[in-house]
Amino acid sequence: MHRYDIERYLNVRNAGGADLGPNGRLSFLLNTTGTGQVWSLDEPLGWPEQHTFFEESVSFVDSSPERAEAVFGMDEGGNERAQLYLLSYESGEITDLTERPEAKHRWGGWDSEGDRFAFASNRRDEAVFDVYVQERDATGGDAELVYEGDGWLSVAGWSPSDDRLIVHEAHSSFDHDVYTLDLANGELAHHTPHEGDVRYGSPEWGPDGEALYLVTDRDSDTLRLERLDLASGEFSVVASGEGSERGTGAGDADDTGDEAGDAAGATPAKPGGDDGWNVDGVAVHEESRRVVYSRNVDGYTEITVGELVEPDRIDPFPTPDLPEGVAGGVSFGPDGDRFAITATGSTHNANVHVVDATTGETERWTAASTAGIPPDTFVEPELVHYPTFDGREIPAFFSVPETEPPESGYPVVVDIHGGPESQRRPSFASVKQYLLNNGYAVFEPNVRGSSGYGKAYAALDDVEKRMDSVADVRAGVEWLHDHPEVDPDSVVAMGGSYGGFMVLAALTEFPELWAAGIDIVGIANFVSFLENTGDWRRSLREAEYGSLADDREFLESISPINNIEAIESPLFVLHGANDPRVPVGEAEQIVERAREQGVPVRKLIFDDEGHGFAKLENRIEAYRAVVDFLAEHV
């Protein structure tokens, strides 16, 4: 098998974030130039036109419903203080709509005529978000503050009559509220009073403006699609995740057995309970009454398309023929007759597809390059479930190279996702495919605390139970030790953000298991992390990790920085100097303390990056250094 350099893999492109605008134009983000920029197409697989030319990545694009223009978002150097810009497709002119570089701006959508748009911003107070409405031709960021918030607010869309906005509030990752804001009188109506933690996500206006459609776990362990009648406040279930089987919506997958004992062909039980799988998103086209919603079935996306024939009943249309993997980001065309959706999988990079809503006929519109690497060399993972310390089965994706293993077995990279309320799913990952092409196996566990398996499973690592998730990593390595193709002496821990904490914790809690560790923008000290993270997100993170006021002693006890004397393995720490989430001081302190212990440590800081590496040249430098580190120590 031909082996390709890491730079080649990092040049595999991705297209996504699509928007179907008037006159059939498909706008999308494509990273051909090294960062995601706005491009457009008028026909499937045509020659795309590039509209933005920045060094920074564009975060989204949303076309006007009436004019040949769009709004897009972009921050500077990864600082996450996104500004909003107006792009004219005809003249190419770009106008800064917000002009508040010190503040974050969260897009809330156009009104039906494209004359106004809404957004949430922390301009007034860095720790909270207010709601604003602005005329499209306003200059100098002249927006009207229509509601003063006191928490983490976002705007989810205008009502069909343009007189109200959906306002969403996140108290934590698993506790939300939904409101509607009357723009005439400024009154905010609260529609989701509740006790305990309840999610209300992906809210959409119903066709008549008298109801909202959203996903919620208010009476369930997992998310269901429900209708909320605004007048009565009553909910009705439209669709749940019960009865779903992996692969039925995106091409059937092989359900093979694994070393943990799953029977070949069986669908394993969900780790979090028996309430089915999450309905994780919904899109409603108000005029046509057409609906698209998705289920997350053990990480794989299952898409349903249909039409609202009754307020809480959807008659399904044929299922789109999308590649197996992960799909989302639905954007209906103006008439609701078709929609754009981004699809990716372990063996195919992200591209935009356009689906005929009623027939399911699907066309791929974009042709993001695989950098000359034959797609048939990409490796599909096996979905496995391994036992952990308390008898639970932990889901994971396990991938092995297509070459014969060396006599001692494959070295393995245990790649741990961030969040922690995130989920490793079967989407394309260029670094992973490089590792597989160059003789490394890759193990990606969804330890307790991961999303996708219900709120009970996600809560198993909260606050005082934090280290149970690290124990799940240990159990995964023990499972690997029993695998005949694995070299037990060549297991590496790698992870980013919260996954970086998991790497450091695994190296300090179970030092005998690891040949090396790679910490990317990770947390070394929960106390300093919470003290220095952005004001707007501290309360959300304290809900997950524990508070500085009440849990400081515990947070200190589990912080890897305070257990550094146990570390034995070589360590590589990478970070962005502008990181507003996990400040770069986390990297600086762990490197200093590890060096004091005599641990071989390498550090790489990028001055123009934030929470991760967005620029291609930085990604190449970072992962070429990772490759060299692995070659030296593994």
C-alpha positions, 0 to 999 in steps of 0.5 A, spaced: 500 500 500 502 506 498 503 511 504 502 518 503 505 524 507 501 527 513 500 534 509 497 530 503 491 528 508 491 535 511 489 537 504 483 533 503 478 538 503 471 539 506 464 542 503 459 544 508 454 549 512 450 549 505 444 554 504 439 554 498 437 561 497 433 564 492 434 563 484 437 556 486 444 558 488 447 554 493 452 557 498 456 553 502 463 553 506 469 550 502 476 550 505 480 549 499 484 555 500 486 553 507 480 556 511 473 555 510 470 561 505 464 562 502 463 559 495 457 558 491 454 553 485 448 554 481 448 547 478 450 540 481 458 539 480 459 545 477 465 550 477 464 553 484 465 561 485 469 563 491 466 570 494 470 571 500 478 571 501 480 571 508 486 568 512 481 567 518 475 561 517 468 563 516 463 560 521 457 560 517 453 563 511 445 565 510 442 567 504 437 573 504 430 570 502 429 576 497 436 579 495 442 576 492 446 577 498 448 573 504 450 574 511 456 570 514 460 570 520 468 570 522 472 571 528 479 573 528 485 569 530 480 564 533 478 568 539 471 566 538 468 574 538 465 573 531 462 579 527 457 579 522 458 581 515 454 582 509 456 579 502 453 582 495 453 576 490 453 581 485 458 586 486 462 582 491 462 588 496 463 586 503 460 590 509 461 589 516 454 589 520 456 589 527 463 593 528 464 590 535 470 586 535 470 586 543 463 582 543 461 575 540 455 575 535 450 569 535 446 569 528 439 569 529 436 569 522 433 573 517 426 576 517 421 573 511 423 579 507 430 580 508 429 587 511 432 585 518 436 580 521 436 578 529 442 576 533 444 575 540 451 579 543 454 580 549 456 587 547 453 590 554 456 585 559 461 580 557 458 575 561 451 575 558 447 575 551 442 580 549 437 580 543 438 585 537 434 586 531 438 590 525 436 593 519 440 590 513 442 597 510 444 599 517 451 602 518 456 602 524 453 596 527 446 600 529 442 595 532 436 595 536 437 592 543 430 588 543 431 584 550 436 585 555 438 578 557 441 575 564 444 568 561 446 564 555 441 566 550 441 565 542 435 567 537 432 561 533 428 564 528 423 569 526 415 567 526 412 567 520 409 574 521 415 577 523 412 579 529 416 574 534 422 571 535 424 564 538 429 565 544 433 559 547 437 559 553 442 554 555 443 554 563 448 548 562 449 543 556 443 539 558 438 544 561 435 549 557 429 553 556 425 556 550 421 563 550 418 567 544 419 575 544 414 579 542 417 585 538 412 590 538 412 590 546 418 587 548 415 581 552 418 575 553 413 569 554 416 563 557 414 556 554 418 551 558 418 552 565 421 545 569 424 542 574 431 539 574 435 538 567 431 538 561 433 539 554 429 543 549 433 544 542 433 545 535 426 549 536 422 551 529 416 555 528 410 551 526 407 553 519 401 557 522 406 560 528 401 557 533 406 552 535 413 550 536 417 544 533 423 542 538 427 536 540 426 535 548 427 530 553 422 532 558 419 526 559 424 521 556 432 519 557 433 521 550 430 527 545 424 526 542 421 531 536 415 534 540 410 539 538 409 545 543 402 549 542 404 556 544 397 558 547 395 552 551 402 550 553 401 543 551 406 538 548 405 532 544 410 527 541 411 527 534 417 522 533 421 518 538 428 514 537 424 508 539 425 502 534 431 505 530 436 500 528 443 503 526 444 504 519 437 504 516 437 511 514 443 512 510 445 505 507 445 499 511 452 498 515 455 491 517 453 489 524 459 485 526 461 482 532 467 484 537 471 482 542 467 484 548 462 479 546 456 482 541 453 477 537 454 478 530 449 481 526 446 484 533 444 491 535 447 492 541 443 495 547 444 503 548 449 504 554 444 510 557 437 506 557 431 503 553 428 509 551 431 509 544 435 514 541 436 521 540 432 525 535 437 530 534 435 535 530 429 538 526 428 543 520 421 545 518 419 549 512 413 553 514 409 554 507 410 547 504 409 544 511 415 539 510 419 537 515 426 533 516 428 530 522 434 526 524 436 520 529 443 519 532 443 511 532 449 509 535 453 515 532 450 514 525 445 519 522 438 516 520 434 521 516 426 522 516 423 526 511 415 528 511 410 532 511 405 535 517 398 532 515 396 534 522 399 538 527 403 532 531 403 527 525 408 527 519 407 522 513 413 520 511 416 521 504 422 516 501 428 516 505 434 520 501 440 516 499 445 519 503 452 516 504 453 512 511 455 516 516 453 523 519 449 528 516 446 535 518 445 542 517 438 542 513 437 548 509 430 548 505 430 551 498 425 557 498 419 553 496 420 547 500 421 542 494 428 540 496 433 541 501 441 541 502 444 537 507 451 536 508 454 528 509 460 525 511 463 518 513 469 515 515 471 513 508 468 520 505 470 527 506 464 532 507 460 534 501 453 538 500 447 534 497 441 536 495 435 532 496 428 532 492 423 532 498 418 528 496 421 523 492 428 522 496 432 523 489 439 525 492 444 529 488 451 531 490 453 538 488 460 539 491 466 535 489 471 537 495 478 534 493 481 528 497 488 531 495 489 525 490 488 520 495 484 514 492 478 514 497 478 506 497 484 507 501 480 510 507 478 505 512 471 504 515 471 503 523 468 497 527 463 499 532 464 495 538 462 495 545 467 494 551 465 492 558 468 497 564 469 497 571 461 497 573 459 492 568 456 498 563 458 497 556 462 503 553 461 504 545 467 505 541 470 506 534 476 501 533 479 502 526 485 497 524 490 498 518 489 494 512 496 492 512 498 485 516 500 487 523 507 487 525 509 481 529 508 485 536 502 488 533 499 495 531 501 501 535 494 504 537 492 511 538 486 512 543 483 518 541 478 521 546 473 526 544 472 533 548 466 536 550 465 532 555 458 532 552 460 530 545 460 524 541 465 521 537 461 519 530 463 516 524 465 522 520 471 523 516 478 525 520 484 526 516 489 525 521 485 518 523 486 516 516 493 518 516 495 514 522 491 508 519 495 509 512 502 509 516 501 503 521 497 505 527 490 502 529 485 508 532 481 507 538 475 512 539 471 511 545 465 514 547 466 514 555 460 516 560 459 523 559 458 523 552 452 525 548 448 521 544 446 515 549 441 519 553 441 524 559 442 519 564 449 516 561 451 523 560 450 525 567 455 519 569 461 523 569 458 530 573 462 533 578 464 528 583 464 522 578 469 525 574 474 520 574 469 514 573 470 517 565 477 516 566 476 509 568 472 507 562 479 509 558 483 504 562 477 499 561 478 500 553 486 500 554 485 493 557 480 491 552 485 493 547 490 489 551 486 482 549 486 484 542 491 479 538 492 485 533 494 490 538 501 491 541 500 493 548 506 496 549 505 501 544 498 505 546 498 512 546 493 517 549 491 523 544 485 528 545 483 535 545 480 540 549 476 536 555 479 530 551 486 533 553 484 533 560 482 526 559 489 525 556 493 528 562 488 524 567 490 518 564 497 519 564 497 521 571 492 516 574 494 510 570 501 511 568 503 504 566 498 503 560 501 509 556 507 509 551 506 517 550 501 522 551 498 528 546 494 534 549 491 539 544 488 545 548 487 541 554 485 542 561 491 541 566 488 545 572 480 545 573 481 551 578 485 556 573 481 553 567 474 556 571 478 562 573 480 564 566 475 561 561 471 566 558 466 570 562 460 568 558 461 560 559 463 560 566 457 558 569 455 553 563 462 549 565 461 549 572 454 546 571 458 540 568 465 540 572 463 543 579 463 550 582 469 554 584 465 556 590 463 549 592 467 544 589 474 547 589 478 542 593 475 536 589 477 540 583 484 541 585 484 533 587 482 531 580 487 536 576 492 533 573 497 538 574 496 536 582 498 529 580 504 530 575 509 526 579 505 520 577 507 521 570 512 517 566 510 517 559 513 523 554 508 528 553 506 533 547 502 539 549 499 543 543 495 550 544 493 556 541 495 563 544 488 566 543 484 560 546 478 563 550 475 557 552 481 553 555 486 559 556 493 557 554 496 558 561 493 551 562 499 548 557 504 553 560 503 550 567 503 543 565 509 543 561 513 547 566 511 542 572 512 536 567 519 538 565 520 539 573 519 531 573 524 530 568 518 528 563 520 528 556 516 534 554 515 538 547 510 544 547 508 548 541 504 554 541 500 558 535 500 565 536 494 566 531 490 560 533 484 559 539 481 553 541 484 548 535 487 549 529 483 552 523 489 555 518 492 549 514 499 551 515 498 551 522 495 544 522 500 542 517 506 544 522 502 541 528 500 534 526 507 534 522 510 535 529 505 530 532 507 525 527 515 526 529 513 525 536 510 518 535 515 516 530 520 518 536 517 515 542 512 509 539 
